[in-house]
Amino acid sequence: MFKVTKTGDNRLDIEMSGKLDTQSMKTALDELTAAAEGIKNGKMLYDIVDYHLPSLGAIWLELSRLPALIGLMNQFDRAAVLTDEAWLKMASEIEGAFYPGLEIKAFRREQREAAEAWLEQ
């Protein structure tokens, strides 16, 4: 599951759980792109509930859209990631290095208030 909610003029909340196949990845990327339209200096809150690696087809689809995704990420300044998986915390913060101008910080899921406060700094 991948759910995108626009919670303000410049903020998206994204909930991820389970495994994405090619069709669900397409739907997720389309929803993310539509929700992000017009956002500048944006903030994202990712809540990763029960993550499984996406299917190979989903990964290829994401890679095929990489130029558009980089452009989309340029609309955002900060992203907070809520996860209880140590490897996802590390991977999400490393991913921030690939998007100049986007700062990504990981938090445990019970630290939602701290994550939201960090987003608003």
The first five atom37 places (N, CA, C, CB, O) and aatype in JSON, in Angstrom:
{
  "aatype": [12, 13, 11, 19, 16, 11, 16, 7, 3, 2, 1, 10, 3, 9, 6, 12, 15, 7, 11, 10, 3, 16, 5, 15, 12, 11, 16, 0, 10, 3, 6, 10, 16, 0, 0, 0, 6, 7, 9, 11, 2, 7, 11, 12, 10, 18, 3, 9, 19, 3, 18, 8, 10, 14, 15, 10, 7, 0, 9, 17, 10, 6, 10, 15, 1, 10, 14, 0, 10, 9, 7, 10, 12, 2, 5, 13, 3, 1, 0, 0, 19, 10, 16, 3, 6, 0, 17, 10, 11, 12, 0, 15, 6, 9, 6, 7, 0, 13, 18, 14, 7, 10, 6, 9, 11, 0, 13, 1, 1, 6, 5, 1, 6, 0, 0, 6, 0, 17, 10, 6, 5],
  "atom_mask": [
    [1, 1, 1, 1, 1],
    [1, 1, 1, 1, 1],
    [1, 1, 1, 1, 1],
    [1, 1, 1, 1, 1],
    [1, 1, 1, 1, 1],
    [1, 1, 1, 1, 1],
    [1, 1, 1, 1, 1],
    [1, 1, 1, 0, 1],
    [1, 1, 1, 1, 1],
    [1, 1, 1, 1, 1],
    [1, 1, 1, 1, 1],
    [1, 1, 1, 1, 1],
    [1, 1, 1, 1, 1],
    [1, 1, 1, 1, 1],
    [1, 1, 1, 1, 1],
    [1, 1, 1, 1, 1],
    [1, 1, 1, 1, 1],
    [1, 1, 1, 0, 1],
    [1, 1, 1, 1, 1],
    [1, 1, 1, 1, 1],
    [1, 1, 1, 1, 1],
    [1, 1, 1, 1, 1],
    [1, 1, 1, 1, 1],
    [1, 1, 1, 1, 1],
    [1, 1, 1, 1, 1],
    [1, 1, 1, 1, 1],
    [1, 1, 1, 1, 1],
    [1, 1, 1, 1, 1],
    [1, 1, 1, 1, 1],
    [1, 1, 1, 1, 1],
    [1, 1, 1, 1, 1],
    [1, 1, 1, 1, 1],
    [1, 1, 1, 1, 1],
    [1, 1, 1, 1, 1],
    [1, 1, 1, 1, 1],
    [1, 1, 1, 1, 1],
    [1, 1, 1, 1, 1],
    [1, 1, 1, 0, 1],
    [1, 1, 1, 1, 1],
    [1, 1, 1, 1, 1],
    [1, 1, 1, 1, 1],
    [1, 1, 1, 0, 1],
    [1, 1, 1, 1, 1],
    [1, 1, 1, 1, 1],
    [1, 1, 1, 1, 1],
    [1, 1, 1, 1, 1],
    [1, 1, 1, 1, 1],
    [1, 1, 1, 1, 1],
    [1, 1, 1, 1, 1],
    [1, 1, 1, 1, 1],
    [1, 1, 1, 1, 1],
    [1, 1, 1, 1, 1],
    [1, 1, 1, 1, 1],
    [1, 1, 1, 1, 1],
    [1, 1, 1, 1, 1],
    [1, 1, 1, 1, 1],
    [1, 1, 1, 0, 1],
    [1, 1, 1, 1, 1],
    [1, 1, 1, 1, 1],
    [1, 1, 1, 1, 1],
    [1, 1, 1, 1, 1],
    [1, 1, 1, 1, 1],
    [1, 1, 1, 1, 1],
    [1, 1, 1, 1, 1],
    [1, 1, 1, 1, 1],
    [1, 1, 1, 1, 1],
    [1, 1, 1, 1, 1],
    [1, 1, 1, 1, 1],
    [1, 1, 1, 1, 1],
    [1, 1, 1, 1, 1],
    [1, 1, 1, 0, 1],
    [1, 1, 1, 1, 1],
    [1, 1, 1, 1, 1],
    [1, 1, 1, 1, 1],
    [1, 1, 1, 1, 1],
    [1, 1, 1, 1, 1],
    [1, 1, 1, 1, 1],
    [1, 1, 1, 1, 1],
    [1, 1, 1, 1, 1],
    [1, 1, 1, 1, 1],
    [1, 1, 1, 1, 1],
    [1, 1, 1, 1, 1],
    [1, 1, 1, 1, 1],
    [1, 1, 1, 1, 1],
    [1, 1, 1, 1, 1],
    [1, 1, 1, 1, 1],
    [1, 1, 1, 1, 1],
    [1, 1, 1, 1, 1],
    [1, 1, 1, 1, 1],
    [1, 1, 1, 1, 1],
    [1, 1, 1, 1, 1],
    [1, 1, 1, 1, 1],
    [1, 1, 1, 1, 1],
    [1, 1, 1, 1, 1],
    [1, 1, 1, 1, 1],
    [1, 1, 1, 0, 1],
    [1, 1, 1, 1, 1],
    [1, 1, 1, 1, 1],
    [1, 1, 1, 1, 1],
    [1, 1, 1, 1, 1],
    [1, 1, 1, 0, 1],
    [1, 1, 1, 1, 1],
    [1, 1, 1, 1, 1],
    [1, 1, 1, 1, 1],
    [1, 1, 1, 1, 1],
    [1, 1, 1, 1, 1],
    [1, 1, 1, 1, 1],
    [1, 1, 1, 1, 1],
    [1, 1, 1, 1, 1],
    [1, 1, 1, 1, 1],
    [1, 1, 1, 1, 1],
    [1, 1, 1, 1, 1],
    [1, 1, 1, 1, 1],
    [1, 1, 1, 1, 1],
    [1, 1, 1, 1, 1],
    [1, 1, 1, 1, 1],
    [1, 1, 1, 1, 1],
    [1, 1, 1, 1, 1],
    [1, 1, 1, 1, 1],
    [1, 1, 1, 1, 1],
    [1, 1, 1, 1, 1]
  ],
  "atom_positions": [
    [[0.83, -1.17, 0.0], [0.0, 0.0, 0.0], [0.88, 1.25, 0.0], [-0.95, -0.01, 1.2], [1.93, 1.3, 0.65]],
    [[0.44, 2.23, -0.73], [1.13, 3.51, -0.82], [0.04, 4.57, -0.85], [2.08, 3.59, -2.09], [-0.73, 4.65, -1.81]],
    [[-0.04, 5.38, 0.19], [-1.09, 6.38, 0.29], [-0.46, 7.76, 0.45], [-2.04, 6.07, 1.47], [0.37, 7.97, 1.33]],
    [[-0.86, 8.69, -0.41], [-0.35, 10.06, -0.37], [-1.49, 10.99, 0.05], [0.24, 10.49, -1.76], [-2.58, 10.95, -0.51]],
    [[-1.21, 11.83, 1.06], [-2.19, 12.8, 1.53], [-1.52, 14.17, 1.57], [-2.75, 12.42, 2.93], [-0.47, 14.33, 2.19]],
    [[-2.13, 15.14, 0.91], [-1.63, 16.52, 0.98], [-2.22, 17.15, 2.22], [-1.99, 17.34, -0.33], [-3.44, 17.34, 2.31]],
    [[-1.36, 17.46, 3.2], [-1.84, 17.95, 4.49], [-1.68, 19.46, 4.65], [-1.11, 17.25, 5.6], [-2.01, 20.01, 5.7]],
    [[-1.17, 20.12, 3.65], [-0.99, 21.57, 3.68], [-0.52, 22.03, 2.32], [0.0, 0.0, 0.0], [-0.37, 21.23, 1.4]],
    [[-0.3, 23.34, 2.19], [0.13, 23.88, 0.91], [1.47, 23.31, 0.44], [0.24, 25.39, 1.0], [1.71, 23.17, -0.76]],
    [[2.33, 22.96, 1.41], [3.65, 22.48, 1.02], [4.05, 21.18, 1.72], [4.68, 23.53, 1.32], [5.23, 20.91, 1.9]],
    [[3.07, 20.37, 2.12], [3.41, 19.14, 2.83], [2.61, 17.95, 2.3], [3.18, 19.3, 4.32], [1.4, 18.04, 2.06]],
    [[3.33, 16.85, 2.15], [2.72, 15.58, 1.8], [3.02, 14.57, 2.9], [3.23, 15.07, 0.43], [4.15, 14.5, 3.39]],
    [[2.03, 13.79, 3.3], [2.22, 12.66, 4.19], [2.04, 11.4, 3.35], [1.21, 12.69, 5.41], [1.07, 11.27, 2.61]],
    [[2.99, 10.5, 3.48], [3.0, 9.29, 2.67], [3.07, 8.09, 3.6], [4.19, 9.29, 1.66], [3.94, 8.02, 4.46]],
    [[2.15, 7.17, 3.43], [2.15, 5.94, 4.22], [2.47, 4.78, 3.29], [0.78, 5.72, 4.93], [1.83, 4.61, 2.25]],
    [[3.46, 3.99, 3.68], [3.88, 2.84, 2.88], [3.8, 1.59, 3.74], [5.31, 3.04, 2.32], [4.2, 1.59, 4.91]],
    [[3.29, 0.52, 3.14], [3.32, -0.78, 3.81], [3.19, -1.87, 2.75], [2.18, -0.91, 4.88], [2.65, -1.65, 1.67]],
    [[3.7, -3.02, 3.09], [3.61, -4.14, 2.17], [4.59, -4.05, 1.03], [0.0, 0.0, 0.0], [5.6, -3.34, 1.1]],
    [[4.28, -4.78, -0.04], [5.17, -4.88, -1.19], [4.49, -4.25, -2.4], [5.56, -6.36, -1.48], [3.31, -4.51, -2.66]],
    [[5.22, -3.43, -3.13], [4.7, -2.81, -4.35], [5.07, -3.66, -5.56], [5.23, -1.37, -4.51], [6.24, -4.01, -5.74]],
    [[4.07, -3.98, -6.38], [4.35, -4.62, -7.66], [4.35, -3.52, -8.73], [3.29, -5.74, -7.99], [4.22, -2.34, -8.4]],
    [[4.5, -3.89, -9.97], [4.62, -2.9, -11.04], [3.4, -1.98, -11.1], [4.8, -3.6, -12.39], [3.56, -0.76, -11.18]],
    [[2.2, -2.53, -11.06], [0.99, -1.71, -11.16], [0.84, -0.79, -9.95], [-0.25, -2.6, -11.3], [0.5, 0.38, -10.1]],
    [[1.07, -1.31, -8.75], [0.93, -0.46, -7.57], [2.02, 0.6, -7.52], [0.96, -1.3, -6.29], [1.78, 1.69, -7.0]],
    [[3.22, 0.32, -8.05], [4.27, 1.33, -8.13], [3.85, 2.44, -9.1], [5.61, 0.7, -8.58], [4.05, 3.62, -8.81]],
    [[3.27, 2.07, -10.25], [2.8, 3.05, -11.22], [1.76, 3.96, -10.58], [2.22, 2.36, -12.46], [1.82, 5.18, -10.71]],
    [[0.8, 3.36, -9.89], [-0.25, 4.13, -9.22], [0.36, 5.05, -8.16], [-1.28, 3.19, -8.57], [-0.02, 6.22, -8.06]],
    [[1.3, 4.53, -7.38], [1.94, 5.31, -6.32], [2.68, 6.51, -6.89], [2.89, 4.44, -5.51], [2.55, 7.63, -6.39]],
    [[3.47, 6.28, -7.94], [4.24, 7.39, -8.53], [3.32, 8.41, -9.17], [5.22, 6.85, -9.58], [3.59, 9.61, -9.1]],
    [[2.24, 7.97, -9.79], [1.26, 8.89, -10.37], [0.6, 9.74, -9.28], [0.19, 8.12, -11.18], [0.44, 10.95, -9.44]],
    [[0.22, 9.11, -8.18], [-0.41, 9.83, -7.07], [0.56, 10.82, -6.45], [-0.91, 8.85, -6.01], [0.18, 11.95, -6.13]],
    [[1.81, 10.41, -6.27], [2.82, 11.29, -5.69], [3.05, 12.5, -6.58], [4.13, 10.53, -5.48], [3.11, 13.63, -6.09]],
    [[3.17, 12.28, -7.88], [3.39, 13.37, -8.83], [2.21, 14.34, -8.82], [3.6, 12.81, -10.24], [2.41, 15.56, -8.8]],
    [[1.01, 13.82, -8.82], [-0.18, 14.68, -8.82], [-0.28, 15.48, -7.52], [-1.45, 13.84, -9.01], [-0.58, 16.68, -7.56]],
    [[-0.04, 14.85, -6.39], [-0.14, 15.54, -5.1], [0.93, 16.61, -4.94], [-0.04, 14.53, -3.97], [0.71, 17.61, -4.26]],
    [[2.1, 16.4, -5.55], [3.21, 17.34, -5.4], [3.12, 18.54, -6.35], [4.52, 16.62, -5.64], [3.91, 19.48, -6.24]],
    [[2.17, 18.51, -7.26], [2.07, 19.58, -8.25], [1.91, 20.94, -7.55], [0.88, 19.33, -9.2], [1.04, 21.13, -6.71]],
    [[2.78, 21.86, -7.92], [2.73, 23.23, -7.4], [3.42, 23.44, -6.07], [0.0, 0.0, 0.0], [3.49, 24.58, -5.59]],
    [[3.93, 22.4, -5.45], [4.59, 22.55, -4.15], [5.98, 23.13, -4.35], [4.67, 21.2, -3.41], [6.72, 22.72, -5.25]],
    [[6.33, 24.09, -3.49], [7.69, 24.67, -3.45], [8.13, 24.67, -2.0], [7.72, 26.13, -4.07], [7.32, 24.89, -1.09]],
    [[9.42, 24.43, -1.77], [9.96, 24.36, -0.41], [9.15, 23.38, 0.44], [9.97, 25.76, 0.25], [8.8, 23.67, 1.58]],
    [[8.85, 22.24, -0.14], [7.96, 21.29, 0.48], [8.6, 20.43, 1.55], [0.0, 0.0, 0.0], [9.82, 20.4, 1.72]],
    [[7.72, 19.75, 2.26], [8.11, 18.83, 3.31], [7.31, 17.54, 3.14], [7.89, 19.46, 4.72], [6.14, 17.57, 2.75]],
    [[7.95, 16.42, 3.42], [7.29, 15.12, 3.33], [7.48, 14.35, 4.63], [7.84, 14.3, 2.13], [8.55, 14.39, 5.24]],
    [[6.44, 13.65, 5.03], [6.52, 12.75, 6.17], [6.17, 11.36, 5.66], [5.55, 13.19, 7.33], [5.03, 11.08, 5.3]],
    [[7.18, 10.48, 5.63], [6.98, 9.09, 5.22], [6.77, 8.25, 6.46], [8.2, 8.55, 4.39], [7.59, 8.28, 7.38]],
    [[5.69, 7.5, 6.5], [5.44, 6.57, 7.59], [5.51, 5.16, 6.98], [4.04, 6.84, 8.29], [4.6, 4.73, 6.28]],
    [[6.6, 4.48, 7.27], [6.82, 3.15, 6.7], [6.42, 2.12, 7.74], [8.32, 2.96, 6.25], [7.13, 1.91, 8.73]],
    [[5.28, 1.48, 7.51], [4.68, 0.6, 8.5], [5.27, -0.81, 8.44], [3.18, 0.54, 8.31], [5.83, -1.29, 9.42]],
    [[5.15, -1.45, 7.32], [5.62, -2.84, 7.17], [6.19, -2.95, 5.76], [4.45, -3.89, 7.41], [5.48, -3.34, 4.83]],
    [[7.44, -2.63, 5.61], [8.04, -2.5, 4.29], [8.61, -3.82, 3.78], [9.12, -1.44, 4.31], [9.27, -4.56, 4.52]],
    [[8.35, -4.09, 2.52], [8.96, -5.2, 1.81], [9.56, -4.64, 0.52], [7.92, -6.35, 1.51], [9.0, -3.71, -0.07]],
    [[10.66, -5.17, 0.1], [11.27, -4.68, -1.14], [10.27, -4.82, -2.28], [12.57, -5.46, -1.45], [9.55, -5.81, -2.37]],
    [[10.23, -3.8, -3.17], [9.31, -3.89, -4.3], [9.73, -4.98, -5.28], [9.23, -2.54, -5.02], [10.87, -5.45, -5.26]],
    [[8.79, -5.36, -6.14], [9.11, -6.36, -7.16], [10.13, -5.78, -8.14], [7.82, -6.8, -7.9], [10.32, -4.57, -8.21]],
    [[10.78, -6.66, -8.88], [11.76, -6.23, -9.87], [11.11, -5.3, -10.91], [12.39, -7.45, -10.57], [11.71, -4.3, -11.31]],
    [[9.9, -5.63, -11.34], [9.19, -4.78, -12.29], [8.93, -3.39, -11.73], [0.0, 0.0, 0.0], [9.03, -2.4, -12.45]],
    [[8.59, -3.32, -10.44], [8.35, -2.03, -9.79], [9.64, -1.21, -9.72], [7.78, -2.24, -8.38], [9.62, 0.01, -9.92]],
    [[10.75, -1.87, -9.44], [12.04, -1.17, -9.39], [12.39, -0.61, -10.77], [13.17, -2.11, -8.9], [12.84, 0.53, -10.88]],
    [[12.19, -1.42, -11.82], [12.49, -0.95, -13.18], [11.61, 0.24, -13.55], [12.3, -2.09, -14.19], [12.07, 1.18, -14.2]],
    [[10.36, 0.18, -13.15], [9.45, 1.29, -13.44], [9.94, 2.57, -12.75], [8.01, 0.95, -12.98], [9.95, 3.64, -13.35]],
    [[10.33, 2.44, -11.49], [10.83, 3.6, -10.75], [12.09, 4.16, -11.42], [11.12, 3.23, -9.29], [12.23, 5.37, -11.56]],
    [[12.99, 3.27, -11.81], [14.22, 3.72, -12.49], [13.91, 4.41, -13.81], [15.16, 2.53, -12.72], [14.59, 5.37, -14.19]],
    [[12.9, 3.93, -14.52], [12.54, 4.55, -15.8], [12.0, 5.97, -15.61], [11.51, 3.7, -16.53], [12.04, 6.78, -16.53]],
    [[11.51, 6.25, -14.43], [10.97, 7.59, -14.12], [11.94, 8.44, -13.3], [9.65, 7.46, -13.37], [11.56, 9.5, -12.79]],
    [[13.16, 8.0, -13.17], [14.12, 8.68, -12.32], [14.3, 10.16, -12.67], [15.44, 7.98, -12.41], [14.31, 10.98, -11.75]],
    [[14.44, 10.55, -13.93], [14.59, 11.99, -14.2], [13.4, 12.81, -13.67], [14.74, 12.23, -15.71], [13.6, 13.89, -13.11]],
    [[12.2, 12.32, -13.85], [11.02, 13.03, -13.35], [11.0, 13.04, -11.82], [9.73, 12.39, -13.89], [10.6, 14.03, -11.21]],
    [[11.43, 11.94, -11.2], [11.45, 11.87, -9.75], [12.48, 12.83, -9.16], [11.75, 10.45, -9.29], [12.25, 13.42, -8.1]],
    [[13.6, 12.99, -9.83], [14.61, 13.95, -9.36], [14.03, 15.35, -9.41], [15.91, 13.86, -10.21], [14.2, 16.13, -8.47]],
    [[13.34, 15.67, -10.5], [12.68, 16.97, -10.6], [11.65, 17.17, -9.51], [0.0, 0.0, 0.0], [11.56, 18.25, -8.93]],
    [[10.89, 16.14, -9.22], [9.89, 16.21, -8.17], [10.55, 16.43, -6.81], [9.05, 14.93, -8.15], [10.07, 17.25, -6.02]],
    [[11.62, 15.73, -6.54], [12.3, 15.87, -5.25], [12.9, 17.27, -5.07], [13.41, 14.82, -5.11], [13.09, 17.72, -3.94]],
    [[13.2, 17.95, -6.17], [13.71, 19.31, -6.08], [12.67, 20.29, -5.54], [14.19, 19.77, -7.44], [13.02, 21.41, -5.17]],
    [[11.43, 19.88, -5.49], [10.37, 20.73, -4.94], [10.35, 20.69, -3.41], [9.01, 20.29, -5.5], [9.63, 21.46, -2.78]],
    [[11.13, 19.79, -2.82], [11.08, 19.56, -1.38], [12.41, 19.9, -0.72], [10.7, 18.12, -1.08], [13.48, 19.68, -1.29]],
    [[12.32, 20.45, 0.5], [13.51, 20.78, 1.29], [13.82, 19.72, 2.34], [13.32, 22.13, 1.97], [14.99, 19.44, 2.63]],
    [[12.77, 19.13, 2.9], [12.95, 18.18, 4.0], [12.01, 17.0, 3.88], [12.74, 18.87, 5.34], [10.88, 17.11, 3.39]],
    [[12.51, 15.86, 4.34], [11.67, 14.66, 4.43], [12.01, 13.93, 5.72], [11.88, 13.72, 3.2], [13.18, 13.66, 6.01]],
    [[10.99, 13.64, 6.49], [11.15, 12.85, 7.71], [10.62, 11.45, 7.41], [10.39, 13.51, 8.94], [9.56, 11.28, 6.81]],
    [[11.38, 10.46, 7.84], [11.0, 9.06, 7.61], [10.77, 8.4, 8.96], [12.11, 8.29, 6.79], [11.65, 8.37, 9.82]],
    [[9.56, 7.87, 9.14], [9.23, 7.13, 10.35], [9.33, 5.64, 10.06], [7.8, 7.5, 10.86], [8.6, 5.12, 9.21]],
    [[10.22, 4.96, 10.76], [10.38, 3.51, 10.57], [11.04, 2.91, 11.8], [11.22, 3.21, 9.3], [11.82, 3.57, 12.49]],
    [[10.71, 1.67, 12.06], [11.36, 0.96, 13.17], [12.47, 0.05, 12.68], [10.33, 0.15, 13.94], [13.12, -0.62, 13.48]],
    [[12.7, 0.02, 11.37], [13.75, -0.81, 10.79], [15.05, -0.02, 10.69], [13.33, -1.33, 9.4], [15.11, 1.0, 10.01]],
    [[16.09, -0.48, 11.37], [17.38, 0.23, 11.38], [17.94, 0.4, 9.98], [18.39, -0.51, 12.26], [18.47, 1.47, 9.65]],
    [[17.83, -0.63, 9.14], [18.41, -0.53, 7.79], [17.66, 0.5, 6.94], [18.37, -1.91, 7.1], [18.26, 1.14, 6.08]],
    [[16.35, 0.66, 7.17], [15.6, 1.68, 6.43], [15.96, 3.08, 6.89], [14.1, 1.45, 6.6], [16.0, 4.01, 6.09]],
    [[16.23, 3.23, 8.18], [16.68, 4.53, 8.69], [17.97, 4.94, 7.98], [16.9, 4.49, 10.22], [18.08, 6.05, 7.47]],
    [[18.92, 4.03, 7.96], [20.21, 4.31, 7.34], [20.05, 4.54, 5.83], [21.19, 3.17, 7.6], [20.62, 5.49, 5.29]],
    [[19.29, 3.7, 5.17], [19.11, 3.82, 3.72], [18.42, 5.13, 3.35], [18.3, 2.64, 3.18], [18.78, 5.76, 2.35]],
    [[17.44, 5.54, 4.14], [16.73, 6.79, 3.81], [17.64, 8.0, 3.98], [15.48, 6.93, 4.7], [17.57, 8.93, 3.18]],
    [[18.48, 8.01, 5.0], [19.38, 9.14, 5.18], [20.48, 9.15, 4.11], [20.01, 9.09, 6.58], [20.9, 10.22, 3.67]],
    [[20.94, 7.99, 3.69], [21.9, 7.91, 2.59], [21.27, 8.42, 1.3], [22.41, 6.46, 2.4], [21.92, 9.11, 0.51]],
    [[19.99, 8.08, 1.08], [19.3, 8.52, -0.12], [19.28, 10.04, -0.24], [17.88, 8.0, -0.14], [19.29, 10.58, -1.34]],
    [[19.26, 10.72, 0.9], [19.28, 12.18, 0.9], [20.51, 12.75, 0.2], [0.0, 0.0, 0.0], [20.45, 13.86, -0.33]],
    [[21.6, 12.02, 0.2], [22.83, 12.48, -0.46], [22.66, 12.54, -1.98], [24.0, 11.56, -0.11], [23.4, 13.27, -2.65]],
    [[21.71, 11.8, -2.52], [21.49, 11.77, -3.96], [20.6, 12.9, -4.45], [20.9, 10.45, -4.36], [20.47, 13.11, -5.66]],
    [[19.98, 13.62, -3.53], [19.09, 14.72, -3.88], [19.61, 16.01, -3.24], [17.62, 14.43, -3.42], [19.26, 16.31, -2.11]],
    [[20.44, 16.76, -3.96], [20.96, 18.02, -3.41], [19.8, 18.94, -3.01], [21.88, 18.73, -4.44], [18.83, 19.09, -3.75]],
    [[19.92, 19.53, -1.85], [18.89, 20.45, -1.39], [17.78, 19.78, -0.61], [0.0, 0.0, 0.0], [16.93, 20.46, -0.05]],
    [[17.76, 18.45, -0.56], [16.76, 17.72, 0.21], [17.43, 17.07, 1.41], [16.04, 16.64, -0.67], [18.33, 16.24, 1.26]],
    [[17.0, 17.46, 2.59], [17.53, 16.88, 3.82], [16.56, 15.81, 4.3], [17.74, 17.98, 4.92], [15.37, 16.07, 4.46]],
    [[17.07, 14.61, 4.52], [16.24, 13.5, 4.98], [16.74, 13.06, 6.35], [16.27, 12.32, 3.96], [17.94, 12.85, 6.56]],
    [[15.81, 12.92, 7.27], [16.15, 12.46, 8.61], [15.17, 11.37, 9.02], [16.13, 13.65, 9.64], [13.97, 11.49, 8.8]],
    [[15.7, 10.31, 9.61], [14.88, 9.17, 10.02], [14.59, 9.21, 11.51], [15.57, 7.85, 9.65], [15.42, 9.63, 12.32]],
    [[13.4, 8.76, 11.86], [12.93, 8.71, 13.24], [12.25, 7.36, 13.47], [11.95, 9.88, 13.55], [11.77, 6.72, 12.53]],
    [[12.21, 6.92, 14.73], [11.41, 5.75, 15.07], [9.93, 6.14, 14.94], [11.73, 5.22, 16.52], [9.58, 7.31, 15.08]],
    [[9.09, 5.18, 14.68], [7.67, 5.48, 14.44], [7.02, 6.16, 15.63], [6.91, 4.2, 14.12], [6.12, 6.99, 15.44]],
    [[7.44, 5.85, 16.84], [6.84, 6.5, 18.02], [7.32, 7.94, 18.21], [7.15, 5.69, 19.27], [6.86, 8.64, 19.11]],
    [[8.24, 8.39, 17.36], [8.76, 9.76, 17.44], [8.08, 10.69, 16.43], [10.27, 9.75, 17.2], [8.7, 11.65, 15.96]],
    [[6.86, 10.43, 16.11], [6.15, 11.22, 15.1], [6.14, 12.72, 15.44], [4.71, 10.71, 14.96], [6.38, 13.56, 14.57]],
    [[5.88, 13.05, 16.69], [5.85, 14.46, 17.09], [7.2, 15.12, 16.85], [5.45, 14.6, 18.58], [7.26, 16.25, 16.37]],
    [[8.28, 14.44, 17.18], [9.62, 14.98, 16.96], [9.89, 15.15, 15.47], [10.69, 14.07, 17.6], [10.51, 16.13, 15.05]],
    [[9.44, 14.21, 14.68], [9.63, 14.29, 13.23], [8.87, 15.48, 12.66], [9.17, 12.98, 12.54], [9.4, 16.21, 11.82]],
    [[7.64, 15.69, 13.1], [6.86, 16.81, 12.61], [7.47, 18.14, 13.05], [5.42, 16.7, 13.11], [7.46, 19.1, 12.29]],
    [[7.99, 18.2, 14.28], [8.66, 19.41, 14.74], [9.9, 19.69, 13.91], [9.03, 19.29, 16.22], [10.17, 20.85, 13.57]],
    [[10.66, 18.65, 13.58], [11.86, 18.83, 12.76], [11.49, 19.33, 11.36], [12.66, 17.51, 12.67], [12.19, 20.17, 10.8]],
    [[10.41, 18.82, 10.81], [9.98, 19.27, 9.49], [9.66, 20.77, 9.47], [8.76, 18.48, 9.03], [9.9, 21.46, 8.48]],
    [[9.12, 21.26, 10.56], [8.69, 22.67, 10.63], [9.78, 23.64, 11.03], [7.55, 22.8, 11.59], [9.56, 24.85, 11.02]],
    [[10.96, 23.14, 11.4], [12.07, 24.04, 11.79], [12.48, 24.91, 10.63], [13.29, 23.23, 12.29], [13.4, 25.73, 10.76]]
  ]
}
